[in-house]
Amino acid sequence: MIPMKTSDVRERIGDRLVVASVSGGKDSAALSLHLRELGIEHRRVFMDTGWEHEKTYEYLRGELTRVIGPIEEIRGPKLMEELIRTKGMFPTRKRRYCTTELKLMPMVRHMLTLGGTVINAIGIRADESAERAKMREWEHLSGKRIPVALDCEVWRPLLTWTMDDVVAIHRRHGLRPNPLYLQGASRVGCWPCIMARKGEIRMIANADPARIDRLRVLEAEVGEGAHERWERDRAAWTAEPPPEPVDEDAREEWEDKHARLFERLFTRPSWFQTPNGRFGTMPIDEVVKWSRTSRGGRQYEIELFAPGAAEEGCMRWGLCETPSTDPEAP
């Protein structure tokens, strides 16, 4: 995976408008700074899901804007919580409508208003996941929901970058990271994401219990609607005949499995689902309890001498001894 030369990049861009997706996180900030170093003019756009931490909004409108320049804020017709209530279900690993409805489509509609052809620059790095390692630096934006009128290329100029590269460019431009990183967060988009890791859940539960309260209320509301649907529709689900041929034992086994499957889907919706749905869903209080166990979920708070989340965060950025620029900070 060899990045293009600056001259080749400029030739490929031509007179097209570059629109950089900005999240308030480290990689999208590094992206904008990198484009500045390349001398590439670009617009910066933030897709507001309504589910970010308040510190991310403050950082976006304060420190980040000060260093990288003005950032346009756009949003879809509904934000995260309203969208979930309307659909009566949470996003899942296989049906991540949150990304489509709250990020992709608002950006698509925005780029359509800009006219002509555009390039959407995204701060994605290959070393973040196996899935992202398969992505290409350039590709045409396409899909069932992408209007034919939009001629857009997706550009991922940071694909070969490492975390060290990201930290280095922040330092070169005197940009402090989103303060959530210094508290130990590894990502600062949705707070939390449905795919948050164990340590991230533990950190949010400890640092922001009000967010856990919001999830608990949301799960109760969505669960009530799901239970009503289950009571109304379960006869139809369980009445569906099993595949042929069958004997009586096979029929009973199939009906029992079928009923338990749909009861789980309809009566216990939650923000977090286990990978591949193997173990079903987990209410937020169970997830928080699990997040405070050791590996395997068997022993509670075994890592007594492990560094705290905030300590890990500031060590990662090398800012443990850096004084705050906030005049109101102690």
N, C-alpha and C positions, 0 to 999 in steps of 0.2 A: 504494500500500500504506500505508494510514493506520492507526496503532495505535489501539486502543480507549481511551476515557477510563477513568480509574481507577474512577469510579462505575459505568460500564457493565461493567467487568471484574468488580467485586465482585458485581453483580447476576447476571452469567452464572455465576459460581462458586457462588453461593448457599451451601448448607451442605455442598457436596461437599468431599472431602479432596483436597488438592493434593499430588502426589508429584513432586518434582523429581529428574530424573536427573543425577547428579553423576559426572564422569569423572576429576576431579583436574586438569582443564584449565581454561584461562582463561574460556571461554564459559559453562561450567556453573557456575563459581564466580560469575561476573557475574550469572548467572540467579538464584542464591540470594540474592545481595546485593540485586538489584533487587526481588525479592519482599519482602525485609525492608523496603526503603524504601517499598514500597506498603502495608505493614502486613498482608501476606497470610501467614498461618501455613501452613507446609508441612513435609513430611517430605523428607529428603534420602537418596537411595539410590544406592549405587555398585555397578555390575555388574562383578564381578571376572572377567576373562577368563583370568587366570593368565599374561598375556603383556605386562603393563605393566612399566616399568622400576622397580627397587627404590626409586628416589627419588620416584616417584609415590606409592607406598604410604606412604612416610615423610611426604611432604607432606600426603597425604590424612588421615592419622591424627594429624598434628601441627599445623602452621600452619593448614591449611584448617579442621579441626575447631575449633580455637581461635577462629577468626573467625566462621564461619558456623553453628557448632553441630554437634551429633551427626550422624553419617552412618552409616546402616545399610549393611552390606556383604552382598551376595547373590551367588550363583554358580549355574551350571547343574550337572548331574550330572558333566560332564567339562569340564576346562579345555582351553585351546587345543591344546597339544601332544598330549594324550591323544586329543582329538577328531580331530585330523588322522590320528594313527596308526590309530584305529578305522575311519575312513572310507577310509583308504588313498589319500588325495588332499588337495591343498591347496585352500583357498578360491580362487575365481577372480573376475574382475570380473563375470561373468555369473551365477555361482553363489556368492554371498557368504554361505555358510551360517554363517560365523563370527558375523556380525551377528545372524542369526536365532537360532542355538543358544546363543550366549554372552551376548547382550544382550536381544533382544526377548522371547524366551520366559521367561527367568528373571524379567524384570520383570512379564510377564503373570501368571505364577504367583504372584508376590509380591502384585500388586494384587488378585488373586482372594481372598487371605487377609484383605484389609482390609475386605471386605464393602461392600455398597451400590454407589454410583457414585463414580468417581474421575476426577481430571484429572491427566494426566501432562505436566508442564511440562518442555520441552526447550530447551536453550540453543543454538539454531541461528540463524545469521545469513545473510541472503540474499546478501550480498556475498562469501560463501565460495566459491560455485560457481554455474554456470548452473542446475544441477539444483535447488539449494536456493532459488534465486531464484524458482522456480516454485511453491514450497510456500506453503500458506495459514497464517495465524496460528492458526486453529482448524479442526480436522476430527475426525470420529469415527474411533476406532481400529477398523479392520476388516481382514479377510483370512481366508484359508482356515484358518489355524491359531489364530485368535482365538476363544476360547470364547464362545458366545452369552451365557453368564452374566456376562461382563465388560462393563459399560457404562462406557466410558472415552472421554473426549475428549482429544485431543492439543493442547497449547497451546504456541505458540512466541512468547513475548513479546519476544524480542530480534531478531526477524526484520529490523527496519529499522535495527538498530544497526550501527555501524562499529567497527573495531579501536580507534579513539581512545576511543569510548564505553566499551569494555571496560577499557582501561587506566585511564580516569578513575575508574570505580567502584571498581576495586581501590585506587586512591590514596585515595579518600574514606573507605574503611573500613580503611585501614592494612593491607591484605592483600598480602603479597609473592606474586609469581607462582610457580608450580611452577618449581623451579630448572633444570629441563631447558630452559625457554624462554631462560634466561640463558646456556645453553650453545649456543644457536642453533637449538633445535628449533622447528618451526612447529606441531607437534601432539604431544601427549603421551599418546595413548591406546595402542593396540597398538604395540609397540616391536620391529620396525617394522610398519606397516600394509602390506597387500599392494598398496596404492595410494600408497605413499610416493614422494615426489619425489626427483629426482636428488641435490639438495643434502642432503636428509634422510638418504639412504643413505650418502653420503660422511661426514656428521657422525657417524652411528652407528658406521660402520666405524672411524673415527679415535678416537672417545671410548669406545666399548664393544665392543672386538673379541671379547669373550666371547659377545656375542649373535650375532655372525656365526658363531662356532664352533658354537653351538647350532643355527643354521639349516643349517649344512653337515652336521651329524650327522643332522638331521631329514630333509633332502633325500636323504641316502644310504639311510636306513631306508625311506622311502616309495618311493624309486626301486627298491629291491630287490624290494618287493612288486609294484610296477607291472611290472617286467621279468618276474616270474613269471607275471603275468596275461597279458602280451603273448605269451609263449611258449605258454601254454595256449590262448589265444583267437584268435591271429592268423589261423589257417586259416579260422575262421568269418568274420572281417572281410574278408579278401581274397577269399573264395569268393563273396561277395555279387555277383550279376550287375549289370553296369552298365545304365543305362536304355536302352531301345530308342528308335529304331533305332541300330545301331552297325556300324562296320566294324572290321577288324582293328587298324588304327592307333589308332582311337578307344578300342578295348578295352584295348590295351596302355597307352595314356596314362592311362585311367581307373584301371586296376589299380595302376599305379605311383604315381599321386597318392594313391589310397585307402590303399595300404600305407604310404606315407611319412607321411600324416596320422596314422594310428592308431599307428604306431611312435613318433611324436613324443609323442602323448598318453599312451601306456602306458609308455614307457621313459625319459622325461626329465622327470619332474615336478619342479617347483621352486616356491619361495615367490613369485617374481615372474613374471608373465606380461605380455607386451607388449600394448598396447591392441588390442582386437578379435582378439587371438591372431594378428595378421598375421605376426609374426616368431617365433611360438612361445614357448617358455619359455627362461629364462636361469638357469643355476645361480648360486648366491649369489656365488661368486668372480668370475664374469664380470660380474655386476651391480656389484660393488664396484669392479672395474677400470674399468668404463664410467663409474661415478660420479665418477671422478677425471680425466675428460677434459673438454675444452672442449665447447661446444655442437656437436652433430653427432657426437661421439664419436671425433674424428679425432686430436686432439692431447692428449697427456697433461699434466695439471696446467698449463694455460696461464695460469690466473688467479693468477699469483704475487703480485700486489699487491692482490688483492681483500681486503676485510676478513674476518677469521676468523669462524667461526660464533658463537663466544662474544661477540665484539665486536658483531656484528650484533644478537644477542639482547639484550644489555644496552642498546644504543642504542635499540632498539624500545621498551623499557620505561622508559628514562630512569633506569636504576639503576646506571650505570657507577661512580658515585662513592658509592653508598649502602653503608654498612658492613653486614656480615652480622649478623643477630641470633643466630646460632649461637655460644654461648659457647665452643665448642671449635674454632671456625674460627681460622686464623692471622691 
